[in-house]
Amino acid sequence: MPNQHPILHCTFLMFLLYFLLNAAPVSCKSTIEPCSDSNSCNALLGYTLYTELKVSEVASLFQIDPISLLTANAFNISFSDVEHHILPCKLFLKVPITCSCADGIRKSVSAHYRTRPSDTLSSIADSVYGGLVSPDQLREANSIADPSMLDVGHNLVVPLPCTCFNGSDNSLPSIYLSYVVKPMDTLAAIAARYFTTLTDLMNVNDMGSAAISDGDILVVPIPACASKFPKYATDFGLLVPNGSYTITASHCVQCSCGPQNLDLYCIPSSLAVSCSSMQCKRSNLTLGNVTVQKMSSGCNVTSCNYDGFVNGSILTMMASSLQPHCPDHQRFPPLRAPPSSLTRESVVAFPPSLSPSQPPLLSQSPSSPSEGTGLTAPKSSVMPATRSFPVFSPGSGPVGRIASAASSLVSAIPILTPSFMLLLITLMIPVAL
């Protein structure tokens, strides 16, 4: 008997084909750094807000101090109630984290997430954390045997990517940003955005070609000011990205980097309430004070510098040098108010120290690395991470159990090659007719 509903059957089969094509898992690359020690470092995550969030809510997602989130993005912390400021959806932020060694690779394991009624592993990974983690990584880190049985209120460990590479790039102090590739990104555009070269990005990420895909996680070197604190200091190894600042020593000291050099400059923080003495010994200079004396042979510069935080005490150190010319007044990175709406710069994430019209740094005077920190060229390897599509947002997604079961089914479908699709269509046509 001839088929009485050819159009209906064709529509159904084409819908099935469309679903298979769009539901196939996408293999994303992620640059990792093998490790075998217990040392940690400062690192950054490139994160795009999936909805409007308060500063404190973003900080809570990554278990970091809200002040550190603000300073890493050169936001002014002097505004009243700044931690409760609402940031706009799609805003790009640099999130400062501590990068540790776990399971033989560099990653951050300090973030935790409490599940909500509409959550699935896919929605948490791809939406809430913006692709910085995959559903499979969440499942493995939390020993979840059945993702469809994701209970509400479950406290998940969220493993996040990071790299240290000895805090250097081409022998200059650097901090590494883990960046999730977006649909319209190219490697050349990312390199230009962060004032590095295509060759450098390819070397750091161990890439044979400049081809990248949506969802890949790249590491991007950001020039930084390196500290020279002793190993026993609480803030030993402090790195401050160029064009930003940080608060250290129990909120007593503010250290800035740039905008035109890579010399760390520290002064008393505006948040200081109860702090130890910041005066240099045998001197009337306090932290951040600089004196200059013109001489026939040049300029004698004396400064009171920060030397780390040890057992609740702020260490200071006098430094004197003869320079050819007297230095100008210290310039600080330009600070901005936390945004309430999006601008072009906040979406494409230009470094705060350099606007799109400004050239990159022409001269850099990096501080010497801390004792015991050897500067070597970074080495990396690339490993795949699987993400499943389609992605459901936490707010509008289906209930966890149903969506997770569907996600598991989708993950079992092989990636469709052109020849396989042609064969599938060929088999469908006689059935539809």
C-alpha positions, 0 to 999 in steps of 0.5 A: 500500500503506498505511503499516504503521508509522504510529506509528514514522513519526510518532515519527521526524517529531516527533523531526526537528521537535524537532531542527530547533526546538532546533538553530536558531541563536539571534541574540544581541546584544552591545554594542560601542564603536567606537574609533580610537585605541591607548588601553586601559582597565581592564574586567571580564568576568562569568564563570561557572565551567563546572567546578571550577577552581583560581584559577590555572587561571581566571587562565590562561584569560584570561592575567591575574595570579591575584592580580588575579583574587582582588582584583577579587572582594574575596578575601583574598590572605593565605591560604597557597597561595591561587592553588591554591585550588579554586573551585566550579563555577557560581561567578560571578567578575568577571575584570579585563582590559585593554580595547584597540582592535582592528579598530575596536572595543573588545575584549580579544585577550590571551586564548589557549586551547590546544585539547583532544581533545573541543573544538569551537569551540561548546564552547570559546565557550559552555562554557569561556568562558561565552558571552563569545565566539561560535564565529564570532568564534573562527573569524574571529579565528583564520582557521579555514577549516574548523571541522571540522579543529580540531587538538588543541593548536592555540593559539587567540586568544580575542577577548573583549568589553569597553568603556571609555566614557572610564571614566565613567557619568553623569560619575562614575568607572566601570568596565564589566562585560561580562555574559552574560544568563542564562535567568531574567534580566530587565533590571530584576533586573540593574540592581537587582543592580548598584545602577544604574537600568533607564534607565541600563542601557538608555542604556548599551546603546543599547536601545529596550526592556527585552527581553533574551534568554539569551546577550545580552552587556550592559555594566553600569557599576560605580562605581569609584575613579579615580586621578590618576596622571601619564600617564607612570606605568605604572599611569596610568588605574587604576580600582578597582571599588567594594568591591574592591582591587588590587595595583599597583607590582610588588606593592608597593602595595595600592589600595582603593575604598570601601565608602562612598565613591569615594576611592582609598586606597593603602597598602603591600601585604602582598606587598611584598618589595623595593620603593622608598621609600614615604615622602613627601618632606620628611615623616616620613609614609609611604604611607597615613599620615594625620594630623588636627589639630582647629582652631576652623575645622574639621579640618586633614587631612594625608596621604601619597598614592600617585601612580603607579609610574614606572621602578621607583619609587613616587611619593608626594605630600603632600596637606593640606586643611581639612575641616569635620569630622575623618574617621573611620578609613579603612574597607576593603572587607570581604574574604572567603575564596575559596569552596569551595562555592556560596552565593546571593551567589556565584551571583547575584554581589552586589557584595562591598561591599553585601549584598542587604539593604544600600541602594546608596551614598547619597553618592559623592565621586568623585576627579577624572579623570586629566589628559587623560581627558575624561568624556563620556556613553557611546555604544554600538551593538549588533551581532548575534553568532550562537551555535549550539545544542545546546551540548556541554561540553568534557568530554563532547562529541563529537570535534571534527571530527564535532561541528564538521561537525554545527555547520556543518550546523545553522548553515545551517538557517533560524530556524523561524517559527510559520507555517513550523512549521505548514506543516511539520507539515501536510506531515508528517501525510499522510506519517505516515498 
